[in-house]
Structures are given as C-alpha cells and as structure tokens.
Amino acid sequence: MLPSESLLANRRHFTYTTESAVLPKGSHELEIWNTIRLNRKDLYRGLATRTEFEFGLGGNFQASLYLNLSTESWGVGNMILSDEQFGFSTEGKYKLLDAVSDPIGLALYGEVVYSNTETELEGKIIVDKYIDKLLFAFNAIGEHSFVTGVNQNTNLIETQTEEVMELNAGATYFITGNFTAGLEVREHIKRPPGLEGGGTYTALFVGPSLSIAGSNWWAAVSVMPQIGGSSKDGGGTLSSDKLELVEHEKFEARLLLSFEF
C-alpha cells in the first residue's frame, strides 16, 4: 500500500516532528505519549506522559485535548530530589496545503498548556512532502511560558517568563505501506527564567525513528541522543563543554501509540 493510500489519515511517522495531515470530519483518535529523559551533569531522570484526544472537525481543521503528567528526579550532593507536575492542554491544527497533491504540505498549529507551575503558549509552522516512498517533514516552533517558581537571585517565589525555540526535521522511507524507518533531528534553544541578562542553552539531538501501523492503530518511536550543545550565561560567557547538560539531557526517547475510535 502506498503512503497516499493509508487508511490512517493522521498517522504520524515521527515523534518530535509533526506532519500536516489532519483527521477527517467526525473521526477520533486516542494518542498516548511517553517521553524519557536521562542524565545531565548530575543524576537526572525525567518521564512525561501525555494522553491526547483528537477530533476531526472538518474544513481541514483538527482539535485536541491533553492530560499531562510528568515526574523528575535529580541528585543534589548525597540527596535525590523529585518533583511531579499535572496539567492539561488544548491544541488546534489547520491544514493549508496537502503533502501528496500539492507541491508541499503546509499547516499551522497552536497550543495552550496549563500546569500547577506553568502556563505556556506554543505556535508551530509545519511543512512536509511525500516523494515516492520518502516522506520529509520540518517544523519551526516558538514557545512563551509564564513559570511560577523561586527566583535564583532573590529567593522569592515569582512568576517569570521562559522562551523556547525549536527546529525539528525528519526523513523516512516506506519499507512497506505500514512500516517506515528514518532519521529525526531536533534543535532545542531555551532561555530559562531567573537569569539576569537572558542566558541561552542550545542542544542538538539526532537519532533513528520507526513507525508501524495496523488497521485502526499506529505507533512511532524515536531515540534521540544529544550530539552537541552550547550554553551562554546572562553575562555572555560561553560554555566550552561539548554537550549542554544544565537545561538538557544526554539522551531522550519518545514512544507514541494511537488508536482510532
């Protein structure tokens, strides 16, 4: 079966890079996300789970609701500290051009995220294209967050802003109509709250991505080690480390599992 003949109109072939396809009117999907992040300069473990309900609204428009849960553990001296966050989010995606019938696929995406410590606004431009048995995709993402926490300079609880820019890209090959293998690239640039002068932390992740589909389900997995990074504090001082391990991890992996209903 060729990619354009897939019965799963909104099937994803990458886990970080979004594609332009949307669900047909009246269709529904349940997606379960699991993301694991391992190892910073010191001990670090992070696990995030998202449960997404997608709805096809017609007119090339799709909406989603998420329930989000994340846990973190990290080492401080001889102690291990942990934190949990719970929240929800809503998104909308509008397809402007089709990745099969038009010169490129193009979609716009917006999401609002709320948790016990953070409110986030995210926008995304999605570009993709099928060429024979190949699929290429690219995303440009911007996030603006309001984070409640302890100010590192005053030790007072304050609401501060955090900025993120992310560039994701993927290429995959259809070994069969139901199975793909490819590569995904993710550059994540973060300006966390609480830094005088606006320090920035950049990390580049690259790794393999696989997807498989059945009659009414699909799954995708990506394994993404960090291959390079840099950091700049508020005074403009650059880190000489090869990896950025203050705000990013050495290793990330994500699994998506989806069911139509």
N, C-alpha and C positions, 0 to 999 in steps of 0.2 A: 504494500500500500504506500503510495506516495505521500509526502508530508501534507500536501494540499488536500488530500482525501481523508485526513484524520477525522474520526467522529468526535474527538475531544477538542472542541473548538478553542478552549482556553488552556490547553495543556502547556506546561512550562518545561523547558529543556535545560534551564539553568536555575540556580537557586538564589543568586545575588542579582543577576541581570534580568530585568523584566522585559517581556515581549509585548507587542502592540495588540494582540488578539484579545477580544472580549467575548463574554458569554452571550449566546442568542437570547432574545426576549423570552422570559419565562423559565430559563434554565437556572439551576442552583448547583453550587459546589461547596463541599466542606474541605478545607485545607488545614493540615496540621504541620507546623514548622517546629523544628528543633535545631538550635544553633549552639555549638560548644566552642568555648574559647579557652586556651590553655597557655599559661606561662608568660609572665612579664619578667622584670628584673628580679623580683622575688616570687615566691609561690603565689600563683593565681589560678583560680578555676571559675569559669562562668558558664551558666546554662540558661538559655532563653527559650521559652515555649510560647508559640502563638497559635491560637485556634481561630481560623478565619472562615466566615460565612459569606460567600459570593452570590450576587444576584444579577442576572442579565435583565436590564430594564428596557432594551430596545433602543433604536436610534443610535447604535454604536456606543452605547453608554453602559457601564457596569459599576455597581456599588458593592462595598464590602463592610462588614463589621468584624472586629477582632477582640478577643480576650487575650491579654498578655500577662505572662508570669516569668520573672527572671530571678535567679539566685547567683550570688557571687561569694567567693571565699578568697582571702588573701592573707599572707603572712606578714606580721609586724614583730620583728625580734623573735622571741620564743612563743608568741601568741598567734593564733589563727582567728581572724575576724570574719564575719559573714553578714550578708545583707540580702533582703528579699524585697522585690517590688511587684506590685499588681496594678494593672490598669486596663484601659480599653482604647480602641482607636476606630476611626472610620475613614474610608477612602472612596474616591471616585476616579474612574478612568474613562477617557473619551478617545475613541479611535478615529483619526482623521483620514488615514490612508492605509490600504491593505498591503501586507507584506508579500502576498502572492500576485495579486492582479495589478497593483500599482508599482511604479518604479522603486519605491521604498515603502515600508510600513512606518507609520507615524502615529503616536498617541501622546496625550497629556494626562498627567496623574497628579492628584493632590491627596494629602493625608493629614489628619489631625490626631495626635496621640496625647492621652492624659494618663498620668500615674500619680502615686502618692507623693512624688517629689518633683515631677516634671510635666510641663505642657510643651508639646512640640508641633511645629508646622513644617510640613515637607512638600516640596514640589519636584516633579520629575519630567524630563523630556525623554521619550522612548523612540528609538529608531531601530528597525530591523529589516531583514530581507532574506527570502528564500532564493537560492540559486541552485537549481537541480537538486542534489541531495545534501546541499550545505545550507546551514542557517547561520546568519551573522546578526548580532544584536549589540546595541550600545545605549547606555543611559547616562544622562547628566543630572545630578541630584543636588539640591540645596536644602538645608535644614536650619531652622532657627528655633531654639529652645529656651524656655524660661525654667531655670533649675533652682529649687529651694534647698539650701544646704549651708554649711559653715564656711564663711569667708576666711580664706587662708591668711589674710593679712590682719583682720580684726577679731577673728574667733567668734564672731556673731553670726546667728542664723539670718541669712538674707536670700532674696530671690535675685539671681543673676542670669545673664544670657550666655548661651553656648552656640557656636556656629560650626556647621559641618558642611563640607563639600565632598561629593563622592563621584567618581567616574568609574563605571562598570562596563565591561565588554566581554562578549563570548562568541565563540565559533564552534559549531558542532556538525557532525556528519551522521546522516541517517544510514546506519548499517542495515536496518530494516525499517519498515514504517513504524514499528513500535519500539525501537531501541536506538539510542543515539550515544555517541561518545565525542567529547570535545574538550575545550580548554576555556577557562574563565579567568579574567584579570580584574582586580579591584584596587583602585587607589582611593584611600580614605584620608581626608585632611580635616583635622579637628582643632578648634580653638576653644578649649575648655573654660569654664567660668573661674573667676577668682585669681586671674593672673594679671598683674599690672603690665600695661603696655601691649597686651594681647599676644601671648605666646602661641605658636602653632606646632602641631605634631602631625607628621605625614608618614603613612605606611603603605607599602605596595605588596599585595597578595596575588599569587598566581598558582593555579592548580587545575587538576582534571575535573570534568563534570560529566556525569552519566544520567540518562533518563530512560525510563521504561513505561509502557502503557498497556493496560488491558481494555476490556470492553467498556467499562464505566469507571476506571480509576487510572491514575498515573502516579509516578514517583520520580524524584530527581535528587541527586546528591552531588555536592561539591566538597573537595578537600583543598584548603587554601592556606599553605604556609606563607609566612611573611618572608619576602626575599630582600627587602631593603626599606630603609626609612630614615627620617631625619627629624630633629626637634629644634625649636628655637624658642628660648625663654623670652619673657617680656622685655629684657634688655637687649635682645638681638643676638645673644650668644648661641652659636650653632653647636649641636652635639656631634662628636666625632664617632659615635657608635655606628655600626653597620645596620643595626635594626633599631626601630623605635619601640621601646619597651616600657614607657611610662604610661601612655594612654592606649597602647595597642598590644596585642598578644603575638607570640611567636607562631601560633597555629590557630586556625579556625576551620570548622567543618559545619555544613548545614545539610539537613535532610528535609525534603518536602514530600508529603503524602496527601493525595487528594481523591475524593470520591464525588461523583455526580449523584444527585438525588432529586 
